[in-house]
Amino acid sequence: MAEDTEVLDVMSNRGASGEPLTVAVGRGGSAVTGVGLQLTDGSLVTGTFGDGHFIPWWPGDDGVEALSVTTNAGTQTDSVDPSFDR
């Protein structure tokens, strides 16, 4: 993995009492300092990032359209393949 990239590995929908909750898990390169996710409903979620991994969660079952990776050089946004199987 390149030091300034990220990968979304897994997304899972969970919920109790009929209230959906989505959890994602991914990895970031050694230069990554933060990761954000743009959801299909247009909202943004910031993932907790540490030791090369990020784990964001959000209420609902919206998918992810793009990942924003932050490094000391700035922020870049990469789209997520719409066929990503969650």
N, C-alpha and C positions, 0 to 999 in steps of 0.2 A: 504494500500500500504506500502511495506517495505521502510524504510528510504533511502536505497541506490539503488532504482530501478526507472525505468521510464516506461511510457506507451504512445504509439502513439494512439491517439483517433480518429483523422480525417485527411484525406488528400483530397484536392480539386484542380481540374485543372480549371484555369480561363484563359482568354486571351482576348486581344483587337487586332483588326486588324490581326487576324490569328496567333499571337505570343503567344504560350502557356506559362503559369506560374503556378507553383504548390505551394500550401501553405499547411503546416501541423500544427497540434495543438496536444499537448500532455501534460502530467503531470509528475512531478518528485517528489520523496520523500524528506523529510526534510534534508537529508545529501547531496543531489545532488547540485553541484556547476556549472555544465555545461553539455550540451548534444550536440552530433554530430550525423549526419546521413550519412550513406554510401549509395549512390544512386546506382541504377541498372546499370548505365553507368560507375561505378567505382569512381566517384568523391565524395568528402566529403563536407558537408554543416554543418556549425555551427549554432545552433539555439539560439536565444536570450532567456535567461532563467531568470525568476524572479517570486517571490511569488508562487513557485511550478508549474509553467507552462512554456512551451517553444513553440515558434512560428517561425520556419524557413520557408524560401521561396527560390525558385530557378527557373531560366528560364527553360522552357521545361516541359515535362510531364513524366520524369523518376520516377519510383517508389523507395521505400526505401528497401534495403536489410538488414540493421542492424542499431542499435542504440548504440552509445557509451555514457556511463554515467560516469561522473567524480565526485568523492568525494574527501575528504581530504586523503582517503586511497589509491587513485589511480584511474585508468580508467578500466572499463570492457565493453566488447562489447557483445551485445545480438542480435541474428538474429531476423528478423521480419517475421512472418508467411507469406509465399508467397500468401496465399489466402486472405490477408488483403484487404478488399473491400474499394477502394477509390472512 
